[in-house]
Amino acid sequence: MVPESIHDFFVASGSAAGALIGLMFVAISVASERLARTEAGSQYYRIRASAAITAFTNALAVSLFALIPVHKIGPTSAIVAILGLAFVAASLLSLIRLRQVRRDRWRDALFLIGLAVTFVFQLIEGIDVITQPGNSGAVDTIAILVVVCFLLGIGSAWRLVGGPSIGITQEVTKLVRSHQHSAGDPPAKESP
């Protein structure tokens, strides 16, 4: 059973998911040349695009089915979680087949693991709602997992379009290196 207090959340998340899916189609059409390449490295782009669509579609399906008065959120959560886990497994198998699992791709692997963990929790909570229809705590957890899917999908979409990556480790390293470089330079002459 979906509590009335969370109804507006699912209305908003369903609308947001629909809009984000539309934007992903635009991003995919803009990046279509990169996605169509046959080289092995382009498989990462295809996985990122598919991962974002999968995360947003998951959020859309759960949100829309939560709005149906018959309250089908439990079975929907479980089914789309299983489909999501199948996507993650297929993505990992694809990378293994192409021998693309490398250390420099740890972000992509971490992302897929995060997506898998999200789907596992969603599957558990979906089953919990199926077996205990009055458990509003499980529905609240599913709502939180919808938010997590949005965040994961946005992260995947950002990497797909080549958005800049500014991380704390990267910036601190550059700051230290620039400070060390300037400390090794002779002091600038002051003008009178």
N, C-alpha and C positions, 0 to 999 in steps of 0.2 A: 504494500500500500504506500502510495506517495503522499506524504503529509501536505496539507494545503499550504503550509508556511513556506514550502520550497517550490511551489508551483511557478512563481514568477522567475525563479532562478532558471528553471528549465525552459521557460519561454524565451528569456534573454539568451541563454546558451544555444538554443536551437537556432535563433536568428543569427547569432555571431558565427556559429559553425557554418551555416549556409553561406554567409558573406565570405568567410575565409576560404571555403571550398571554391567559390567563384574566383577569388583572387588567386588561388593556387592554379586554376586553369589558365589564367592570364600569365602567371609566372612560368608555367610549363610551356606555354606557346612561345614566350619570349626566349626561353632557354632550350627550345626544341632542337636546335642544331647541336648543342652540347649533349643533350640526352640521346640523340640519334647516332652518335659516333659509335664505331664498332670496337674501339680500343678498350682494353680492360679497365682502365682508370675511369672511364665514363660510367661504369656500373655504379659507382658511388653516387653520381648525380641522379641516376634512375632510382636508386634506393632512397635517397633523400626525398625526392619528389613523391614516391609511393608512400613513404613513411608519413610525410605531412598529410597527404590525402587520407591515409588510414587513420591517423590520430583525429583529424577533423571529422571524418565520416563516423568514427566511433562516437564522438561527442554529439554529433547530429542525431544519430540513430537512438542513442540512449535518451537524449533530451526529448525527441519527438514522441517516442513510445511512452515516456513518463507522463506526457500530457494526455494520452488516451484515457478516458474515464475508466476503462477496465483495468488499468494499472498493470501494464505488461513490462515494467522496468526490470524485474528479476530475470525472466527468460531472455529479454533483449540484451541485458548486460552480459549474461553468460554467453550467449551466441556470438555477439560481436567481440567479446574477449577471446573466444576460441579462434575466430577468424583473424584477429590481430596477432595471436600467438603463431598461427600458421604463416602469416606474413613475415614475422620476425624469423621464424625457422627457415623459410624460403630465402630470405635475404642473406642469412648467415651461410646457408648452403651455396648460394650463388657466389658469395665472396670466397668460400673455400674452393669451389670448383674452378674459379678463375685465379686461384692462388693470390688473392688480394688482401689476405689478412696479414697486415704488417704493423709494426710498432707505430709508424707515423699516422696511422688511421685509428688511434685509440679513441678519439672523440666519436667517430662513427660507431665503433663497437660499444662504447659506453652509452651512447644514445639508444642503440638497439637493445641493450640490456635494460636500460631504464624503461623503455617502451614495454619490454617483456614483463618486467616486474609490475608495471601498472596494469597490464592485462591480467596477470595472475591474481592480483588483489581484486580486480573487477570481477573476475570469474568467481572467486570465493564469495564476494559480497552478493553477486547475482544469485548464486546458489542459496545463500543465506536468506535472501528475500523470497525465493521460491519456497523454501522449507518453512520459513517463519514470516508470513506476509505482513504481520503487524510490526516488524522490526524496523522502526524509523531510523535507528542508528545506522543500519546497513545502507539505507537509501541516502542518508547524509554522506556516508563514505563514498558511495557511487558518485554523488554530486562533486565531491572533492576530486575524485579520479577524473571526472569530466574536465575540471579545471587543469589538472595535470596533463591531460591529453592536449588541451589547448596550448599549454606552455611548451610541451614537446613538439607539437606540430609547428608552432611559430619558430622554435629553434631550428628545426629541420628546414623550414622554408627559408629562413635567413641564410643558412649555409648553402642552400641550393642556388639562391640568387647571388651568392658571393658577397654578402654583406661583410663589413669590416669586423674583425675580431680583435677586441681590446680586452685583454685579460690582465689581472693584477700581476701574475707572475711575469708575463711578457713585459709589462711596463716597468716593473721594478728592475728587471734584468737590464733593460735599455737605459734606465736612469743610472744604475750603478756603472755600466760600461761607459756612458757619456761622462760621468763624474771622474772615473779613472782616467779616461782619455784626456780630459781637460786638466787633471792634476799632473799629468806627465808632461804637459806642454809648458814651455817657459812662460813666466808671467808676462802679461802684456805691458808694454812701456806706457807709463802714464804721460800724458801731454801736460806741459806747464800751464 
